[in-house]
Amino acid sequence: MIMGSSAQSVSCPDALVERLVERGVQVIRFDHRDTGRSSVVDFDAHPYNISDMARDCLAVLDGYGLESAHVAGASLGGMLAQWLAVHTPERVRSLTVMSSSPMNHDPRALWERARAGLPADPGDLPPPATEFLAHLALGLPPGVESDIELFRVFNGPVRPFDEDAARTMLELALSRAVDPAAAANHGRAVWRDDPALRVSLSSITAPTSIVHGDQDPIYPPGHGEALAAAIPGATLHVVPGMGHVLTSPGLPEEVADLIRL
């Protein structure tokens, strides 16, 4: 399981892991660099990009002595999973990309136009939801309470938001972080130039499933549809009422059943 930007391993719900174990697999969760108990990087001295974070995933597999694994990634983790399937296909038994976007799509112009209140360029992928952009514009100080409000937006308006579960996860994440502020480096990494991303996804040979919520405020459904169209043989599962996170009762189990094994 590869989690998203600034997200620790504990953001992958226990209920999802338990459901996968019931399906007969072992599950590996890990903290990205600059999150949780992993190494903290001086980004100014040693900047990194998405490819470097993808190589961290390979190091996790190597650390466990695994030649390959079923790979599932959410959001930024979904882009890392795509990178693995493109550049190290022998390591990926199956691929599940959740709540993500094609790694070869440069979102900078899209986000700049959205923040300026301008429509997306014709033919581009859909911009983030206005509710998400409005939340960012509030500039709330970092902390559990502001993260709760962010996750409320991430959850979307259709399915109930399990605030207690989100709070428990966020408090746990804060308590186990070596340096909570370091997670912001992921935002800097995403915007660094990375030629290894600018490749076609048509070379992916792993059996692939795309899992996407129809209420995702960061990557609206068009991003999942673009992924499914770009990867040969990919199956698209659009989950009704799902936003960008798994903070609604029963949703972790529902998504676990859609992960490709």
HELIX and SHEET records of a PDB file:
HELIX    1   1 SER A    9  SER A   11  5                                   3    
HELIX    2   2 ASP A   14  GLU A   22  1                                   9    
HELIX    3   3 ILE A   50  GLY A   63  1                                  14    
HELIX    4   4 LEU A   76  HIS A   87  1                                  12    
HELIX    5   5 PRO A   89  ARG A   91  5                                   3    
HELIX    6   6 ARG A  108  ARG A  115  1                                   8    
HELIX    7   7 THR A  130  LEU A  138  1                                   9    
HELIX    8   8 VAL A  144  ASN A  155  1                                  12    
HELIX    9   9 GLU A  163  ARG A  176  1                                  14    
HELIX   10  10 PRO A  180  ALA A  184  5                                   5    
HELIX   11  11 ASN A  185  VAL A  190  1                                   6    
HELIX   12  12 PRO A  195  LEU A  197  5                                   3    
HELIX   13  13 LEU A  201  SER A  203  5                                   3    
HELIX   14  14 PRO A  221  ALA A  230  1                                  10    
HELIX   15  15 LEU A  251  ALA A  256  1                                   6    
SHEET    1   A 4 ALA A  69  ALA A  74  0                                        
SHEET    2   A 4 VAL A  92  MET A  98  1                                        
SHEET    3   A 4 THR A 208  GLY A 213  1                                        
SHEET    4   A 4 THR A 235  VAL A 239  1                                        
END                                                                             
